[in-house]
Amino acid sequence: MTKIQARTRIKKHADENEVNVTTTTHGKVSWWWQLLNNAVFDNAIDIPPSRIIIRNFREDMLGYVEPTPARRGYHLGMRRTFYNPRTFLTVLTHEMVHAWELQEFNRMGHGKRFHSWKDTIKERTNLPLSKLVEF
């Protein structure tokens, strides 16, 4: 799939903002990860998550990226369900920025480096990037 096709597909799903409960699966996370890596990050995230953890979190937690103990990779955690496809994609993109930060700088946060992706993500996907995901 070309970058243009990937961006078009993401934008279509990003427009699905009405309540339509989306169940998270390993396959879904992996598929969208590859699409977003191509469309947003120009395949700059060289290392996919070494482990994808899908589970119920407390209400205010939607996902996380955590370095592995040896710091040779990272784990990606995603909540089991999302209110709609847009929220799922927003959270996954947010966590991918952290994965990129970890890969490039061996640290991550919600500072200038994180927010430097805001305009690129909006332009390429119509998704927001913020410290907190609104749902």
N, C-alpha and C positions, 0 to 999 in steps of 0.2 A: 504494500500500500504506500502510495506517495505521501509526502508531508501534507500536501494540499488535501488529499482524500482523508487523511487522518484528522486534520483540523476540522474539516467539514463534518465528519462523523462525531467528533467530540462536541462541536458546537450544537449539533442536533440534540444530543443527550443533555447538554448543559442547559438547554431551553426547557427541559422537563422539570418544571419547578413545582408542580402540584403534588399533593400527597399521593404517592405511588410507592409503597414500601418496597425497597430493594434489598434482597438478601445477598450477603457477601459470600462468595466462594473463592477458593484458591485459584481456580481457573479464571474467574472474572477479574480478580486482582492482577494476575499475571498478564492477561490479555490487555487490559486497560493500561497497565504499567508500560508495556511495550509500545502501545499506541501513543501514550503521553510522552514517553521518552523520545520518540521520533518527532512528534508534532511540536512539542514545547522545548525540549532540551537538546534537540538535534543529535540525539543518541549519545549525549555527553555523560550519562550515568552508565559507567562501564560495568559496574557490579550490581546485579539485581539482588533483592533481599535474599539472604541465606536461609531465612525462615519466615514464613507468613503465618501470623497468629491471628485467628479469628475467634473472638469471644465477646461476651457481654462485658461492658465497662460501666463505671458509674455514669450517671446521666450526662455529665458535662465533658466526658472524654470520648473522642471519636476515633482517634488513632494515635500512633506514635512510631518513631524510629529510634532504635536503641543499638548502640555498637555491640558487637559480639565481644566476649571477654578478651580474645586475642587481637581485637581491633582489625581483623582482616575482612570484615563484612559487617552486616547489621541485620537486625530483625525488624520486620514491619508488623505492627499490630493494627488491626482494623476491627471496628465493632461489627457485630453479627448482622445487624440490619440498619438501614438508613431510611429516612423519610421519603427520599426520592433519588433518582439517578444524579441529579445536579449536586446534591449534598455528598453522595459517594465520590463523585469525581473531584469535587472541591477538596475533600479531605485527602484523597489519594494524591492529588497534585501538591497540596501543602506538605505532605510527608515526603514526597519526592524532592522538594526543595531541600528539606533536611538531609536526605540521602546524598544529594549533590554536594551540600556543604560538608558533610562528613567525608566524602570521597576527596574533595578538593582541598579542604582545610583542616581535616581531622577534628572538627568541632562544629557545633550547630547552635542556633539560637533564633531569636526573632528580631535581630538588629538590622542594620543597613544592608548587609549582604543578603539576608532573607528577603527583605522588601525590594531589593533591586530587581527581582523577578516579577513584581506586580504588573507592570505595564506589558511585558512580554506575554505573560499568562493571559491577561485580559484580551490582548490583541489576537492571540492565536487560538483561544478556546472560549472566550466570553465568560470565563470563570473568575471569581474574585480570589485574591490572595490576602489573607489577613492573619493576625496572630490567633484570633478566635474565629471559628467558623459559625456563622449565623445559621440557625435551622429552625 
